[in-house]
Amino acid sequence: MIDLVLATQDTVMALPAALPDSSPLAPPGIGDTWNRMVGVGKWIALGIAVLGLLVVGGKMAFDARRGETTEEVSGIIKIVLAVALISGGASILSFISGA
């Protein structure tokens, strides 16, 4: 049994050495499509984040009108962090892809 495990380990460890190194550039014609997909995804995610801010703000307004304490501040912080992640993530993806 141990011989089978060791043989499998040797085979798996030899695989990365046999793989060719690829170029860091995107294949021709993919760069524009990739940028468009990342851009559309970013705008959709930012639109959803704006809707989330509106919902949380509306709930805060209703709670304030009723004299209740609001716990939505943590929701706003989460949404702001999500917006930062979305914006930064789209830029990082575009930079890494080289497009």
C-alpha positions in Angstrom: 0.0 0.0 0.0 2.8 2.4 0.9 4.5 1.7 -2.5 1.3 2.8 -4.3 1.2 6.0 -2.2 4.8 6.8 -2.9 4.5 6.1 -6.6 1.5 8.4 -6.8 3.4 11.1 -4.9 6.3 10.8 -7.3 4.0 11.1 -10.3 2.1 14.1 -8.9 5.4 15.9 -8.0 6.8 15.3 -11.5 3.7 16.9 -13.2 4.5 20.6 -12.7 8.0 20.1 -14.2 6.4 18.7 -17.4 4.0 21.6 -17.9 5.2 24.3 -20.3 5.5 27.9 -19.2 2.9 30.1 -20.8 3.2 33.8 -21.7 1.6 36.3 -19.3 -0.4 38.0 -22.1 -4.0 37.3 -22.8 -4.8 35.4 -26.1 -5.6 37.7 -29.0 -9.2 39.0 -28.9 -9.8 38.1 -25.3 -8.5 41.4 -23.7 -11.4 43.5 -24.9 -14.0 40.9 -24.0 -12.4 40.5 -20.5 -12.3 44.2 -19.9 -15.9 44.5 -20.9 -17.0 41.6 -18.6 -15.1 43.1 -15.6 -16.5 46.5 -16.3 -20.1 45.3 -16.6 -19.7 43.2 -13.5 -18.3 46.1 -11.6 -21.2 48.4 -12.6 -23.8 45.8 -11.7 -22.2 45.2 -8.3 -22.0 48.9 -7.6 -25.6 49.3 -8.6 -26.6 46.6 -6.1 -24.5 48.3 -3.5 -26.3 51.6 -4.1 -29.6 49.9 -3.7 -28.4 48.3 -0.5 -27.5 51.8 0.8 -30.9 53.0 -0.1 -32.6 50.1 1.7 -30.5 50.5 4.8 -31.0 54.3 4.8 -34.7 53.9 4.5 -34.8 51.4 7.4 -32.8 53.9 9.5 -35.3 56.7 8.7 -38.2 54.5 9.7 -36.5 53.5 12.9 -35.6 57.1 13.8 -39.1 58.2 13.2 -40.4 55.5 15.6 -37.7 56.5 18.2 -35.9 53.2 18.0 -32.2 52.7 18.1 -30.6 51.8 14.8 -28.3 48.9 14.2 -27.9 49.6 10.5 -24.6 51.5 11.0 -22.9 48.1 10.7 -24.8 47.5 7.5 -23.6 50.8 6.1 -20.0 49.9 7.0 -20.3 46.5 5.3 -21.7 48.1 2.2 -18.9 50.7 2.1 -16.3 48.0 2.5 -18.0 46.0 -0.3 -17.9 49.0 -2.6 -14.2 49.4 -1.9 -13.6 45.7 -2.6 -15.6 45.8 -5.8 -13.8 48.9 -7.1 -10.4 47.6 -6.1 -11.0 44.1 -7.2 -12.0 45.2 -10.7 -8.8 47.2 -11.0 -6.6 44.4 -9.6 -8.2 41.9 -12.0 -7.6 44.2 -15.0 -4.0 44.7 -13.9 -3.3 41.0 -13.3 -4.8 40.0 -16.7 -2.6 42.5 -18.5 -5.6 43.7 -20.5 
